Amino acid sequence: MDLLRHAVVRPARSHSAVLVSTALVVGLLCCSSPAQPQERPAADRRAAARPTQTPAAPSPPAVAVHPQPELSPFTPRVVANLRAIRGRSDRRQDDVFMKVGDSSTVSRGFLRCFADPDEVQLGAHDALGPTVAYFRNRHAGGRDSFRRQSRAAHEGWSARHVLSGNPPPVLAEVRAIRPRFAFVMNGGNDVEGQDDYVYATRMMRIAEMLGENGVIPILNSIPPRDDDADADRWVARYNQVSWAIAEAMALPYLDYHQVMEGLPRRGLAGDGVHPNIFIEGSRGLACRFDAQGLQHGHNARNLLALRGLDLLRRTVLEAEAAPSPDPEAPPGLGTADAPWDIRRLPFAELRDTASEGSSAIDAYPGCDAPQDESGRELVYRLHVDAPLDVRVLAVGRGDTDVDVHLLQERAEGAACVERADREIERRLTPGTWLITVDTFVDAGAPRAGEVLVLIAPAPAAR
């Protein structure tokens, strides 16, 4: 009874109430709108409409060919090196220079006119007058440097003659007049041998001998040849080599060939070999530097030589600041993983495969090359955006033995498309190319050492 008293009694729902309640629920389910998703901002919709992409890495700059100036830039690197050469000997005379070369150097048209004030007509180049006066003395073995008959210059001589004998003529002249500077222009006769590799080794030795004795070499390109088309083609190749030596050794370079190419008849006399001279009446005036005079080979050469001497006097002897900035060094480490990126041609440098580069490529199966190349390699990279004819030359010093390889896209032996002991000349198509200068291993012994590397546009045929 007590349980019944505390229970809650719910009244029964009528049938009509159930119908109303059911109808209300059904109406709500049938007639209400379904829930709508929240609309995103327009910017979010656009982002969702395109897939996310990783930005492409920027393409490295393509290699570009730069014309070289007639007189190489006197940069801080060059000037510092020239001052260092001067510091190797205090027995040299700063106001004396010597000559090294062949018949074009022995010629009366080369520099001798500066000794006579009546023959010098500087014209618009009066600023060079103090340099003429500075070297116009009798300190070169009792004569002035302009007229001195050098023991290191003779008709018909090649670089081999300059180095032959005991002492060799180049050192005999150094000892005779104790000069501070040396004009060096061999090659006119060397081209007959058609071996610019041997020429390179000899010219480097001449420059090295002079520098070791405190004499600053001034390297020169050689004149064109109109007497022999084949010899003229080799002239261009030899001049690339002499430029490379000057560039790599941080020495002055006078591009006499470039100057002569712009002159009537290429600045040559009737024999097509030797430079011509401006003549007035019956008198040769090789130091006349007006518009008429400078249309002749020896006149143009004398002005170029004087400009070089003037810069040497001011920057090396008088300690003026270098007038040109150093170029940007190629980025990279010269290894297979981080090649040097060459962005301008021509390019030249001296490297040592005993300590530089990497040792990552031991063979070149892509070129079917069985040689053991497990020594260290120097690796260069060129990005080419248009067909480019390129010449690569590697000149080993002493017992150094390296080989040259051209690879496409990858620094791997399997990517090799061409190899050579010394030189490759090839048209590069657009894309990425790598050059390795790799040390040859002979019977387990790496033939590593110093090497001159030249990468340049292939000389164009005339």
Long-range contacts (C-beta under 8 A, 24 or more apart in sequence): 59-383, 60-341, 60-383, 61-341, 61-343, 61-383, 62-343, 62-383, 62-384, 62-385, 62-386, 63-342, 63-343, 63-344, 63-345, 63-382, 63-383, 63-384, 63-388, 64-343, 64-344, 64-345, 65-344, 65-345, 65-346, 65-388, 65-457, 66-344, 66-345, 68-243, 68-255, 68-258, 68-346, 69-255, 70-254, 70-255, 70-258, 70-259, 70-304, 71-252, 71-253, 71-254, 71-255, 71-304, 71-307, 71-308, 71-311, 72-246, 72-247, 72-252, 72-253, 72-254, 72-255, 73-323, 73-324, 74-252, 74-311, 74-315, 74-322, 74-323, 74-324, 75-322, 75-324, 75-325, 75-326, 75-327, 76-322, 76-325, 76-326, 77-250, 77-326, 78-250, 78-251, 78-252, 78-322, 79-315, 79-316, 79-322, 80-250, 81-249, 81-250, 81-251, 82-216, 82-250, 82-251, 82-252, 82-312, 82-315, 82-316, 83-316, 85-211, 85-214, 85-215, 85-216, 86-180, 86-214, 86-216, 86-316, 87-214, 88-211, 88-212, 88-213, 88-214, 89-213, 89-214, 89-215, 90-214, 91-178, 91-214, 92-178, 92-179, 92-180, 92-213, 92-214, 92-215, 93-139, 93-177, 93-178, 93-179, 93-180, 94-180, 94-317, 95-134, 95-135, 95-137, 95-139, 95-145, 95-180, 96-135, 96-137, 96-139, 96-140, 96-145, 96-177, 96-178, 96-179, 96-180, 96-181, 97-135, 97-140, 97-145, 97-179, 97-180, 97-181, 97-182, 97-183, 97-218, 97-309, 98-140, 98-145, 98-148, 98-150, 98-152, 98-173, 98-174, 98-177, 98-179, 98-181, 98-182, 98-183, 98-215, 99-148, 99-150, 99-152, 99-153, 99-182, 99-183, 100-150, 100-152, 100-153, 100-162, 100-170, 100-173, 100-182, 100-183, 100-184, 100-185, 100-186, 100-206, 101-152, 101-153, 101-157, 101-183, 101-184, 101-185, 101-186, 101-220, 102-153, 102-154, 102-155, 102-156, 102-157, 102-158, 102-185, 102-186, 102-188, 102-189, 103-155, 103-156, 103-188, 103-274, 104-185, 104-188, 104-222, 104-223, 104-274, 104-275, 105-150, 105-153, 105-183, 105-185, 106-149, 106-150, 106-153, 106-154, 106-155, 107-274, 107-275, 107-298, 108-284, 108-286, 109-275, 109-277, 109-284, 109-286, 109-298, 109-302, 110-286, 110-298, 110-301, 110-302, 110-305, 111-145, 111-146, 111-183, 111-302, 111-305, 112-146, 112-147, 112-286, 113-146, 113-285, 113-286, 113-287, 113-302, 114-146, 114-287, 114-302, 114-306, 115-144, 115-146, 115-147, 119-285, 119-286, 119-287, 119-288, 120-287, 121-285, 121-287, 121-288, 121-289, 121-290, 121-293, 122-289, 123-288, 123-289, 123-290, 123-293, 124-289, 124-290, 125-289, 125-303, 125-306, 127-310, 128-306, 128-307, 128-310, 130-310, 130-313, 131-306, 131-309, 131-310, 131-313, 132-306, 134-313, 135-309, 139-177, 140-177, 140-179, 141-176, 141-177, 145-177, 145-179, 148-177, 151-176, 152-182, 156-189, 157-186, 157-189, 158-186, 158-187, 158-189, 158-190, 158-193, 159-186, 159-187, 159-190, 159-199, 159-202, 159-203, 159-206, 160-190, 160-202, 162-186, 162-202, 162-206, 163-202, 163-205, 163-206, 163-209, 168-209, 170-206, 170-209, 170-210, 171-209, 171-213, 174-210, 174-213, 174-215, 179-215, 180-214, 180-215, 180-216, 181-215, 181-216, 181-218, 181-309, 181-312, 182-210, 182-215, 182-216, 182-217, 182-218, 183-218, 183-220, 183-305, 184-210, 184-217, 184-218, 184-219, 184-220, 185-219, 185-220, 185-221, 185-222, 185-256, 186-222, 187-221, 187-222, 187-235, 187-238, 187-239, 187-242, 188-222, 188-223, 188-225, 188-273, 190-238, 191-222, 191-225, 191-231, 191-234, 191-235, 191-238, 192-231, 194-234, 196-234, 196-237, 196-238, 196-240, 196-241, 196-393, 197-393, 197-395, 197-422, 197-423, 199-238, 199-241, 200-241, 200-244, 200-245, 200-393, 200-395, 200-452, 201-395, 201-397, 203-241, 203-242, 203-245, 204-245, 204-249, 204-395, 204-397, 204-452, 207-245, 207-249, 207-251, 211-249, 216-251, 216-252, 216-312, 216-316, 217-251, 217-252, 218-251, 218-252, 218-253, 218-254, 218-305, 218-308, 218-312, 219-243, 219-245, 219-246, 219-251, 219-252, 219-253, 219-254, 220-253, 220-254, 220-256, 221-253, 221-254, 221-255, 221-256, 221-257, 221-258, 222-256, 222-257, 223-256, 223-257, 223-260, 223-266, 223-267, 223-268, 223-273, 223-274, 223-275, 223-297, 224-257, 224-260, 224-261, 224-266, 224-268, 225-272, 225-273, 226-265, 226-266, 226-268, 226-272, 226-273, 227-271, 227-272, 227-273, 228-272, 229-462, 232-462, 233-459, 233-461, 233-462, 236-459, 236-460, 237-459, 240-346, 240-391, 240-393, 240-454, 240-456, 240-459, 241-393, 241-395, 241-454, 243-346, 243-348, 244-346, 244-348, 244-393, 244-452, 244-454, 244-456, 245-348, 245-452, 247-346, 247-348, 247-349, 248-348, 248-349, 248-350, 248-452, 248-453, 249-350, 252-308, 252-311, 252-312, 254-304, 254-305, 254-308, 256-300, 256-301, 256-304, 259-300, 259-301, 259-304, 260-297, 260-300, 260-301, 263-295, 263-296, 263-297, 263-300, 264-295, 266-297, 267-295, 267-296, 267-297, 267-300, 268-297, 269-297, 275-300, 275-301, 330-380, 332-381, 333-358, 334-358, 334-378, 334-379, 334-380, 335-360, 335-379, 336-360, 336-361, 336-377, 336-379, 336-411, 336-412, 337-411, 339-379, 339-380, 339-381, 339-411, 339-434, 340-378, 340-379, 340-380, 340-381, 341-381, 341-382, 341-383, 342-380, 342-381, 342-382, 342-455, 345-390, 345-455, 345-456, 345-457, 346-454, 346-455, 346-456, 346-457, 347-453, 347-454, 347-455, 347-456, 348-452, 348-453, 348-454, 348-455, 348-456, 349-452, 349-453, 350-450, 350-451, 350-452, 350-453, 351-378, 351-437, 351-450, 351-451, 351-453, 352-448, 352-449, 352-450, 352-451, 353-377, 353-378, 353-400, 353-402, 353-437, 353-438, 353-439, 353-446, 353-448, 353-449, 353-451, 354-446, 354-448, 354-449, 357-437, 360-411, 361-411, 361-412, 361-413, 361-436, 361-438, 362-413, 363-413, 364-405, 364-413, 364-416, 364-419, 365-413, 365-414, 365-416, 366-407, 366-412, 366-413, 366-414, 366-415, 366-416, 366-417, 367-405, 367-416, 367-417, 367-418, 367-419, 369-405, 369-416, 369-419, 371-403, 371-440, 372-440, 372-441, 372-442, 373-403, 373-405, 373-413, 373-438, 373-439, 373-440, 373-441, 374-441, 374-446, 375-438, 375-439, 375-440, 375-441, 375-446, 375-447, 375-448, 376-438, 376-439, 376-446, 376-448, 377-436, 377-437, 377-438, 377-439, 378-436, 378-437, 378-438, 378-451, 378-453, 379-411, 379-434, 379-435, 379-436, 380-434, 380-435, 380-436, 380-437, 380-453, 380-455, 381-432, 381-433, 381-434, 381-435, 382-428, 382-432, 382-433, 382-434, 382-435, 382-455, 383-431, 383-432, 383-433, 384-428, 384-429, 384-430, 384-431, 384-432, 384-433, 385-430, 386-430, 387-427, 387-428, 387-429, 387-430, 388-427, 388-428, 388-457, 389-425, 389-426, 389-427, 389-428, 389-457, 389-458, 389-460, 390-424, 390-425, 390-426, 390-427, 390-428, 390-455, 390-456, 390-457, 390-458, 391-423, 391-424, 391-425, 391-454, 391-455, 391-456, 391-457, 391-458, 391-459, 392-423, 392-424, 392-425, 392-435, 392-453, 392-454, 392-455, 393-422, 393-423, 393-452, 393-453, 393-454, 394-422, 394-423, 394-437, 394-451, 394-452, 394-453, 394-454, 395-422, 395-451, 395-452, 395-454, 396-447, 396-449, 396-450, 396-451, 397-449, 397-450, 397-451, 397-452, 398-449, 398-450, 399-447, 399-449, 400-447, 400-448, 400-449, 400-450, 400-451, 401-439, 401-440, 401-442, 401-447, 402-437, 402-438, 402-439, 402-440, 402-447, 402-451, 403-437, 403-438, 403-440, 404-435, 404-436, 404-437, 404-438, 405-435, 405-436, 405-438, 406-433, 406-434, 406-435, 407-433, 407-434, 407-435, 407-436, 408-432, 408-433, 408-434, 409-433, 409-434, 410-434, 411-436, 425-458
